[in-house]
Amino acid sequence: MTGAWRSPRVRAVVLVWLCSLASLRSALWAAAGCAPHPVDAVILGTELDAGDGGVDNAGAEGGTSADASPPTLIWPNAVSHTNSDAWIAAHHDQIAQMQPQVLVLDFANRFQPEMGSVVQAGYDIQQTLGPIVQQHIDAFAVASRYQGYKNANAPAFLQYQIKKVVDLRDSTSAVNSGQLPVTNGSVDYAQLATQTFGDLIGIEDPDNAGTNLTLCGLFEKGIIHEVWAVTADPLLATDPPTVRFAQVAETKQVYDATNVAVAGQLACTSSPCIAQALPCSVTTRIYDFNPGRGAGCQLFVNGLVWQQYLRAGVLPAFAKAGRTFFDFDFDTRFNAPFPSFYSVCPAPTPDGGACITWPSETRAVSGPAASIAFDFSPMSAGCGNVVFPPNATGESVQEGDITVLTSCENYGLRNAASGADVTTPYSNAIAASDYMGVAGVATDCGGAQPTYILASMPGLGTSATAADGTPMKNWWVYLFY
């Protein structure tokens, strides 16, 4: 720890079980599980007391909680360890790091990794799958370093921990195991909620000895916070398609405009909707984990999660602050009849031409593929999104890697002489250069591109403010609301 973390005035009370990040590469991958909660209590500067467990007025995005001191808390902890716990919103501004527990479900009998030869059946999970999972953990850590591309000392906010890797492979010759629950050619999420599947997971209820928790029970007791489900693509182009999990399946607790949970309301933020199949009472998120793709693909999907929050109405305070960043505000920014490029740019075709053209580095004009004409200037107020990044010419297309000006690196900082955000050049090449030589940066699916966009979101220690001058929050915390 450096800087303020080492100050004699700062006292850390840390009781960490063996699931810490430092031990991840060793015994963590063994069959033995880790303790129910990775961090018993962490507070830097003072110990948790009754007040720290209470619910303060967290306020809307841009508001502040009752305690305006610098972030010093780690979540989960002894007071709060469950997704959607009111403690998270109440202490949003005091959380210095999140260490969510991940349950990894391995259904892949064989797979073709991003690099190297085919991994055959019977592989050692710790030695083979372990490093791949670690790459994804590292990629999220890098992406959660607020403006880490220009601040080498920016701390990683998101530090995933592995609760358990469940071996669900079988002895068949199929790419994926027969234990993968399937109905009508798709994953049957309802079977994941059964006691039978809970027994396959094999994590005992700490309050009921001899009984294993169901998947919802694991979420609701804060023993896990996400699931990464490992399924593989066909090994050969001639092989039949394999059944895979959706890129992400999530049911999200709904909040009001002041970041207070709306009791009993959870909403689907993905397709398929898993609210009925997995009727958990807290936010539940399952990522597809493809062992044959790089970690950038999971970051890309995480980028889609933020976009869904803008659409689903589950986090109105975040949406108010985030629409411009992700270029989902064209209806208000430019008085356009649509909110984003999703509405006017169909999937690209070989001869369809560009949907978005760039006469200048701040002006975006409709191309031949656009379904509605537009002429936007200046386009520099936002940062784009993982499907339409700042220099997009179409859906997931950046023809020619055009250099444009954006507010990515200064979003909400109001640091231009006019009171607007300073703009800086963006291209995929510039983003890649920014992360050149940085350990843990994602590969595949753009790699540095989603990393750059996510690292530009207001994060830990941000001084960004909304248009009315109120401070923005660290957006990463919203994942576990």
C-alpha positions as CSV (number, residue, x, y, z in Angstrom):
1,M,0.0,0.0,0.0
2,T,1.2,3.5,-0.8
3,G,0.4,7.1,-0.1
4,A,-2.5,7.6,2.4
5,W,-2.9,3.9,2.8
6,R,0.5,3.8,4.7
7,S,-0.2,6.9,6.8
8,P,0.3,6.4,10.5
9,R,-3.2,7.9,10.9
10,V,-4.7,5.1,8.9
11,R,-5.3,1.8,10.8
12,A,-6.5,-1.2,8.9
13,V,-8.5,-3.9,10.6
14,V,-8.4,-6.8,8.2
15,L,-9.5,-10.3,8.8
16,V,-9.3,-12.1,5.4
17,W,-10.0,-15.8,4.8
18,L,-7.9,-17.8,2.4
19,C,-10.0,-16.7,-0.5
20,S,-7.9,-13.5,-0.9
21,L,-6.6,-12.6,-4.3
22,A,-3.0,-13.3,-3.3
23,S,-3.9,-17.0,-2.7
24,L,-6.0,-17.4,-5.8
25,R,-3.3,-19.0,-7.9
26,S,-2.6,-21.7,-5.3
27,A,-4.9,-23.7,-3.0
28,L,-7.9,-21.8,-4.1
29,W,-8.4,-24.1,-7.1
30,A,-8.3,-27.2,-4.9
31,A,-11.6,-29.0,-4.3
32,A,-11.9,-27.6,-0.8
33,G,-14.1,-24.5,-0.7
34,C,-13.3,-21.2,0.9
35,A,-15.0,-19.6,3.9
36,P,-18.6,-18.2,3.3
37,H,-17.4,-14.5,3.3
38,P,-14.0,-13.5,2.0
39,V,-13.6,-10.5,4.3
40,D,-14.8,-10.6,7.8
41,A,-14.3,-6.9,8.4
42,V,-12.3,-4.2,6.7
43,I,-12.2,-0.6,7.5
44,L,-9.3,1.7,7.1
45,G,-9.1,4.3,9.8
46,T,-11.8,3.0,12.2
47,E,-13.6,-0.2,13.1
48,L,-17.1,-1.2,12.0
49,D,-19.7,-0.3,14.6
50,A,-23.4,-0.1,14.7
51,G,-23.5,3.1,12.7
52,D,-21.5,1.5,9.9
53,G,-24.1,-1.2,9.7
54,G,-27.0,1.2,9.5
55,V,-28.6,2.9,6.5
56,D,-27.7,6.5,5.8
57,N,-29.2,8.6,3.1
58,A,-27.2,7.7,0.1
59,G,-28.7,10.3,-2.1
60,A,-29.1,10.3,-5.8
61,E,-26.2,10.0,-8.3
62,G,-24.3,13.2,-7.6
63,G,-25.4,13.3,-4.0
64,T,-23.3,12.3,-1.0
65,S,-23.9,10.1,2.0
66,A,-23.9,11.3,5.6
67,D,-20.2,10.5,5.9
68,A,-18.2,12.5,3.4
69,S,-14.8,11.0,4.4
70,P,-12.6,9.4,1.8
71,P,-13.4,5.8,0.7
72,T,-12.1,3.3,3.3
73,L,-14.4,0.3,3.3
74,I,-14.1,-3.0,1.6
75,W,-17.2,-5.0,0.5
76,P,-18.3,-7.7,1.3
77,N,-17.7,-7.6,5.0
78,A,-19.1,-8.8,8.3
79,V,-21.9,-6.2,8.3
80,S,-22.8,-6.4,4.6
81,H,-22.1,-9.3,2.2
82,T,-25.2,-9.7,0.0
83,N,-26.0,-8.3,-3.4
84,S,-28.6,-5.5,-3.1
85,D,-28.0,-5.0,0.6
86,A,-29.1,-1.5,1.6
87,W,-25.7,-1.0,3.2
88,I,-24.1,-0.8,-0.2
89,A,-26.1,2.2,-1.3
90,A,-25.8,3.8,2.1
91,H,-22.0,3.5,2.0
92,H,-21.6,3.9,-1.7
93,D,-19.1,6.8,-1.4
94,Q,-17.1,5.1,1.3
95,I,-16.4,1.8,-0.5
96,A,-12.7,1.7,-1.5
97,Q,-12.7,-1.8,-3.0
98,M,-15.2,-4.6,-3.9
99,Q,-14.2,-8.2,-3.7
100,P,-17.2,-10.1,-5.1
101,Q,-17.2,-13.9,-4.7
102,V,-17.6,-15.8,-8.0
103,L,-18.9,-19.3,-8.4
104,V,-17.3,-21.0,-11.5
105,L,-19.4,-23.8,-13.0
106,D,-17.2,-25.9,-15.4
107,F,-19.2,-27.8,-18.0
108,A,-16.5,-27.8,-20.7
109,N,-15.1,-31.3,-21.3
110,R,-12.8,-30.1,-24.1
111,F,-12.1,-26.7,-25.6
112,Q,-9.8,-24.8,-28.0
113,P,-8.2,-22.0,-26.0
114,E,-7.5,-18.6,-27.5
115,M,-3.9,-19.7,-28.0
116,G,-2.4,-23.1,-28.2
117,S,-3.6,-26.6,-28.9
118,V,-7.0,-28.2,-28.0
119,V,-7.4,-28.9,-24.3
120,Q,-8.5,-32.6,-24.2
121,A,-10.9,-34.3,-21.8
122,G,-9.6,-34.9,-18.3
123,Y,-7.6,-31.7,-18.0
124,D,-6.4,-30.5,-14.7
125,I,-8.8,-27.7,-13.7
126,Q,-6.3,-25.9,-11.4
127,Q,-3.5,-26.0,-14.0
128,T,-5.5,-25.4,-17.2
129,L,-8.7,-23.5,-16.4
130,G,-7.2,-21.6,-13.4
131,P,-4.9,-19.4,-15.3
132,I,-7.7,-18.5,-17.8
133,V,-10.0,-17.5,-15.0
134,Q,-7.2,-15.4,-13.5
135,Q,-6.8,-13.6,-16.8
136,H,-10.4,-12.5,-16.5
137,I,-10.0,-11.4,-12.9
138,D,-6.9,-9.4,-13.9
139,A,-8.7,-7.8,-16.8
140,F,-11.6,-6.6,-14.6
141,A,-9.0,-5.2,-12.1
142,V,-7.3,-3.2,-14.8
143,A,-10.6,-2.0,-16.3
144,S,-11.7,-0.8,-12.9
145,R,-8.6,1.4,-12.3
146,Y,-10.2,4.8,-12.9
147,Q,-8.2,6.5,-15.7
148,G,-5.5,3.9,-15.2
149,Y,-4.2,4.5,-18.7
150,K,-2.8,7.8,-17.5
151,N,-2.5,7.3,-13.8
152,A,-0.1,4.4,-13.0
153,N,-1.0,4.6,-9.3
154,A,-4.8,4.2,-9.8
155,P,-5.9,1.3,-7.6
156,A,-8.0,-1.5,-8.9
157,F,-11.5,-1.2,-7.5
158,L,-12.9,-4.6,-8.6
159,Q,-11.0,-7.5,-7.2
160,Y,-13.0,-10.7,-7.9
161,Q,-12.4,-13.7,-5.6
162,I,-13.2,-17.3,-6.6
163,K,-15.5,-19.0,-4.1
164,K,-15.4,-22.4,-5.7
165,V,-14.8,-24.1,-9.1
166,V,-17.4,-26.8,-9.5
167,D,-16.3,-29.7,-11.8
168,L,-19.4,-30.6,-13.8
169,R,-17.6,-32.4,-16.6
170,D,-18.5,-35.9,-17.6
171,S,-16.9,-38.8,-19.5
172,T,-18.7,-38.4,-22.8
173,S,-17.0,-37.3,-26.0
174,A,-19.1,-34.2,-26.3
175,V,-17.5,-30.8,-26.1
176,N,-19.8,-29.8,-23.2
177,S,-21.0,-32.0,-20.4
178,G,-24.3,-33.7,-20.3
179,Q,-24.8,-32.2,-16.8
180,L,-25.4,-28.9,-18.6
181,P,-29.2,-28.4,-18.1
182,V,-30.8,-28.0,-21.6
183,T,-34.3,-27.6,-22.8
184,N,-35.4,-26.9,-26.4
185,G,-31.8,-26.3,-27.5
186,S,-31.1,-23.7,-24.8
187,V,-29.8,-23.6,-21.2
188,D,-32.6,-24.4,-18.8
189,Y,-31.9,-21.8,-16.1
190,A,-34.8,-23.2,-14.0
191,Q,-32.8,-26.4,-13.4
192,L,-30.0,-24.3,-11.9
193,A,-32.4,-23.3,-9.1
194,T,-33.2,-26.8,-8.0
195,Q,-31.9,-28.6,-4.9
196,T,-30.5,-31.3,-7.1
197,F,-28.3,-28.7,-8.8
198,G,-27.5,-27.2,-5.4
199,D,-26.2,-30.6,-4.3
200,L,-23.9,-30.7,-7.4
201,I,-22.5,-27.3,-6.4
202,G,-22.0,-28.7,-2.9
203,I,-21.8,-25.6,-0.7
204,E,-23.3,-26.3,2.7
205,D,-25.8,-23.9,4.4
206,P,-23.8,-22.4,7.3
207,D,-27.1,-22.2,9.2
208,N,-28.3,-25.7,8.5
209,A,-25.6,-28.4,8.7
210,G,-25.9,-31.2,6.3
211,T,-27.9,-29.2,3.8
212,N,-26.5,-27.7,0.6
213,L,-27.7,-24.3,-0.5
214,T,-29.5,-23.8,-3.8
215,L,-28.1,-21.3,-6.2
216,C,-30.6,-18.7,-5.0
217,G,-29.7,-19.5,-1.5
218,L,-26.0,-18.9,-2.3
219,F,-26.9,-15.4,-3.7
220,E,-29.3,-14.5,-0.9
221,K,-26.9,-15.4,1.9
222,G,-24.1,-13.5,0.2
223,I,-21.9,-16.5,-0.2
224,I,-21.6,-15.7,-3.9
225,H,-22.2,-12.6,-5.9
226,E,-21.8,-13.8,-9.5
227,V,-21.7,-17.0,-11.5
228,W,-19.3,-17.6,-14.4
229,A,-20.5,-20.6,-16.4
230,V,-17.9,-22.3,-18.5
231,T,-19.2,-23.8,-21.8
232,A,-17.1,-24.2,-25.0
233,D,-17.6,-23.6,-28.7
234,P,-17.4,-26.5,-31.2
235,L,-13.8,-27.5,-31.8
236,L,-14.2,-27.7,-35.6
237,A,-16.2,-25.8,-38.1
238,T,-17.8,-29.0,-39.1
239,D,-18.9,-29.9,-35.6
240,P,-22.6,-29.3,-34.6
241,P,-23.3,-26.1,-32.6
242,T,-23.0,-26.4,-28.8
243,V,-25.4,-25.1,-26.3
244,R,-24.0,-22.1,-24.5
245,F,-25.2,-19.8,-21.7
246,A,-26.5,-16.3,-22.8
247,Q,-23.6,-13.8,-22.8
248,V,-25.1,-12.5,-19.5
249,A,-28.3,-13.3,-17.7
250,E,-29.3,-10.9,-14.9
251,T,-32.2,-10.0,-12.7
252,K,-31.6,-6.7,-11.0
253,Q,-33.0,-5.1,-7.9
254,V,-34.9,-1.9,-8.9
255,Y,-34.0,1.4,-7.2
256,D,-35.6,4.8,-7.2
257,A,-34.0,8.1,-8.2
258,T,-32.4,8.5,-4.8
259,N,-30.7,5.0,-4.9
260,V,-33.2,3.5,-2.4
261,A,-34.3,-0.1,-3.3
262,V,-38.0,-0.4,-4.3
263,A,-39.1,-3.2,-2.1
264,G,-40.0,-6.5,-3.8
265,Q,-39.2,-5.2,-7.3
266,L,-36.6,-7.0,-9.4
267,A,-36.4,-6.6,-13.2
268,C,-34.8,-8.4,-16.1
269,T,-31.9,-6.6,-17.7
270,S,-31.1,-9.3,-20.1
271,S,-32.5,-11.7,-22.7
272,P,-33.4,-14.4,-21.7
273,C,-35.2,-13.1,-18.7
274,I,-34.4,-15.4,-15.8
275,A,-36.6,-13.8,-13.1
276,Q,-39.0,-16.7,-13.0
277,A,-36.5,-19.4,-13.7
278,L,-34.2,-18.2,-10.9
279,P,-36.6,-16.3,-8.5
280,C,-33.9,-15.0,-6.2
281,S,-34.7,-12.0,-3.9
282,V,-31.4,-10.1,-4.7
283,T,-29.5,-9.1,-7.9
284,T,-28.5,-12.3,-9.7
285,R,-26.0,-12.3,-12.6
286,I,-24.7,-15.2,-14.6
287,Y,-21.9,-14.6,-17.2
288,D,-21.2,-17.1,-20.0
289,F,-17.5,-17.9,-19.7
290,N,-16.0,-19.1,-23.0
291,P,-12.6,-20.7,-22.3
292,G,-11.7,-20.3,-25.9
293,R,-12.0,-16.4,-26.0
294,G,-9.9,-13.8,-24.3
295,A,-10.9,-11.7,-21.3
296,G,-11.8,-8.8,-23.5
297,C,-14.9,-10.6,-24.5
298,Q,-16.2,-10.7,-20.9
299,L,-15.3,-7.0,-20.6
300,F,-17.3,-6.4,-23.8
301,V,-20.3,-8.1,-22.2
302,N,-19.9,-6.1,-19.0
303,G,-20.1,-3.1,-21.3
304,L,-23.5,-4.4,-22.5
305,V,-24.6,-4.7,-18.8
306,W,-24.2,-0.9,-18.3
307,Q,-26.2,-0.2,-21.5
308,Q,-29.0,-2.4,-20.2
309,Y,-29.1,-0.4,-17.0
310,L,-29.8,2.7,-19.1
311,R,-32.7,1.0,-20.8
312,A,-34.3,-1.1,-18.1
313,G,-35.1,1.7,-15.6
314,V,-33.5,-0.2,-12.7
315,L,-31.0,2.5,-11.7
316,P,-32.5,5.9,-12.6
317,A,-29.8,7.9,-10.7
318,F,-27.0,6.1,-12.7
319,A,-28.9,6.5,-15.9
320,K,-29.3,10.2,-15.4
321,A,-25.5,10.6,-15.1
322,G,-24.5,7.9,-17.6
323,R,-26.7,8.5,-20.7
324,T,-24.3,11.1,-22.2
325,F,-21.2,9.0,-21.4
326,F,-22.5,6.0,-23.3
327,D,-24.0,8.1,-26.1
328,F,-27.6,7.2,-25.2
329,D,-28.8,10.8,-25.0
330,F,-29.1,11.9,-28.7
331,D,-32.8,12.6,-28.2
332,T,-31.9,15.3,-25.6
333,R,-28.4,16.3,-26.7
334,F,-29.3,16.8,-30.4
335,N,-33.1,16.7,-30.3
336,A,-32.9,13.6,-32.5
337,P,-35.9,11.2,-32.9
338,F,-33.8,8.4,-31.4
339,P,-31.6,8.1,-28.3
340,S,-28.6,6.1,-29.7
341,F,-27.0,4.7,-32.8
342,Y,-28.7,1.4,-32.0
343,S,-31.9,2.9,-33.4
344,V,-30.5,3.8,-36.8
345,C,-27.5,1.5,-37.6
346,P,-28.4,-2.0,-38.6
347,A,-26.0,-4.9,-38.5
348,P,-23.4,-4.1,-41.2
349,T,-23.5,-5.8,-44.6
350,P,-20.5,-6.1,-47.0
351,D,-21.9,-3.6,-49.5
352,G,-24.1,-1.5,-47.3
353,G,-21.6,1.3,-46.7
354,A,-21.0,3.1,-43.4
355,C,-23.8,4.1,-41.1
356,I,-21.7,6.9,-39.5
357,T,-19.3,9.1,-41.4
358,W,-16.9,11.6,-39.8
359,P,-16.4,14.8,-41.9
360,S,-14.4,16.1,-38.9
361,E,-13.1,14.8,-35.6
362,T,-16.2,16.2,-33.8
363,R,-18.9,15.8,-36.4
364,A,-20.9,12.6,-37.1
365,V,-23.1,12.4,-40.2
366,S,-25.4,9.6,-41.4
367,G,-23.9,7.4,-44.0
368,P,-25.7,5.2,-46.7
369,A,-26.5,2.4,-44.2
370,A,-28.3,4.7,-41.7
371,S,-32.0,4.2,-41.5
372,I,-32.6,7.9,-40.4
373,A,-30.6,10.9,-41.4
374,F,-28.6,12.7,-38.8
375,D,-25.9,15.4,-38.5
376,F,-24.4,15.6,-34.9
377,S,-21.9,18.2,-33.8
378,P,-20.1,18.4,-31.5
379,M,-20.1,14.6,-30.9
380,S,-17.3,15.0,-28.3
381,A,-19.4,15.1,-25.1
382,G,-19.6,11.4,-24.5
383,C,-17.3,8.3,-24.7
384,G,-19.5,5.9,-26.7
385,N,-20.0,2.3,-25.7
386,V,-18.6,-1.2,-26.5
387,V,-20.8,-1.6,-29.6
388,F,-20.5,1.9,-30.9
389,P,-17.2,3.2,-29.5
390,P,-16.2,6.8,-30.0
391,N,-15.1,6.4,-33.6
392,A,-17.7,3.9,-34.7
393,T,-18.7,3.8,-38.4
394,G,-21.3,1.1,-37.8
395,E,-22.3,-1.6,-35.3
396,S,-19.0,-3.0,-33.9
397,V,-17.2,-1.4,-36.9
398,Q,-14.6,1.3,-36.9
399,E,-13.6,1.4,-40.6
400,G,-10.2,3.1,-41.0
401,D,-9.8,3.6,-37.2
402,I,-10.6,7.3,-37.5
403,T,-9.3,9.6,-34.8
404,V,-12.0,11.6,-33.1
405,L,-12.2,13.9,-30.1
406,T,-14.1,12.7,-27.0
407,S,-14.6,13.5,-23.4
408,C,-13.7,10.0,-22.3
409,E,-10.7,11.0,-20.2
410,N,-12.4,14.0,-18.7
411,Y,-16.0,13.1,-18.4
412,G,-17.8,15.3,-15.9
413,L,-14.6,17.1,-14.8
414,R,-15.7,20.4,-16.3
415,N,-12.0,21.3,-16.8
416,A,-12.2,23.3,-20.0
417,A,-12.2,27.1,-19.9
418,S,-15.8,27.1,-21.0
419,G,-16.9,24.8,-18.2
420,A,-17.2,21.8,-20.5
421,D,-15.1,18.7,-20.4
422,V,-11.7,18.8,-22.0
423,T,-11.6,16.6,-25.1
424,T,-8.8,14.3,-26.2
425,P,-8.1,12.3,-29.3
426,Y,-9.4,8.7,-29.5
427,S,-8.7,5.8,-31.9
428,N,-8.3,2.1,-31.3
429,A,-4.6,2.5,-31.9
430,I,-4.3,5.3,-29.2
431,A,-6.2,3.1,-26.7
432,A,-3.9,0.2,-27.4
433,S,-0.9,2.4,-27.0
434,D,-2.2,3.7,-23.7
435,Y,-2.2,0.2,-22.3
436,M,1.0,-1.0,-24.0
437,G,3.0,-3.1,-21.6
438,V,0.4,-2.9,-18.8
439,A,0.1,-6.3,-17.1
440,G,-3.4,-7.9,-17.1
441,V,-4.9,-5.9,-20.0
442,A,-7.5,-8.0,-21.8
443,T,-7.1,-9.6,-25.1
444,D,-9.7,-10.5,-27.7
445,C,-12.9,-8.6,-28.5
446,G,-11.1,-5.3,-28.8
447,G,-9.0,-5.8,-25.7
448,A,-7.8,-2.3,-24.9
449,Q,-10.9,-0.8,-26.4
450,P,-13.5,-2.0,-23.8
451,T,-10.8,-1.6,-21.1
452,Y,-10.3,2.1,-22.0
453,I,-14.1,2.8,-22.1
454,L,-14.7,1.1,-18.7
455,A,-11.7,2.7,-17.1
456,S,-13.0,6.1,-18.3
457,M,-16.3,5.7,-16.4
458,P,-16.4,7.8,-13.2
459,G,-14.7,5.4,-10.7
460,L,-12.9,5.4,-7.4
461,G,-11.8,8.9,-6.4
462,T,-13.6,10.6,-9.2
463,S,-14.1,14.4,-9.0
464,A,-16.6,14.3,-11.8
465,T,-19.7,16.4,-11.4
466,A,-23.1,16.5,-13.1
467,A,-24.2,19.5,-15.1
468,D,-25.8,21.0,-11.9
469,G,-22.5,20.7,-10.1
470,T,-23.4,17.8,-7.8
471,P,-20.6,15.1,-7.5
472,M,-20.9,11.8,-9.5
473,K,-20.4,8.5,-7.8
474,N,-18.2,5.6,-8.5
475,W,-20.2,3.7,-11.1
476,W,-18.7,0.3,-10.4
477,V,-20.5,0.0,-7.1
478,Y,-23.8,-0.1,-9.0
479,L,-23.0,-3.6,-10.3
480,F,-23.8,-5.1,-6.9
481,Y,-26.8,-2.9,-6.0
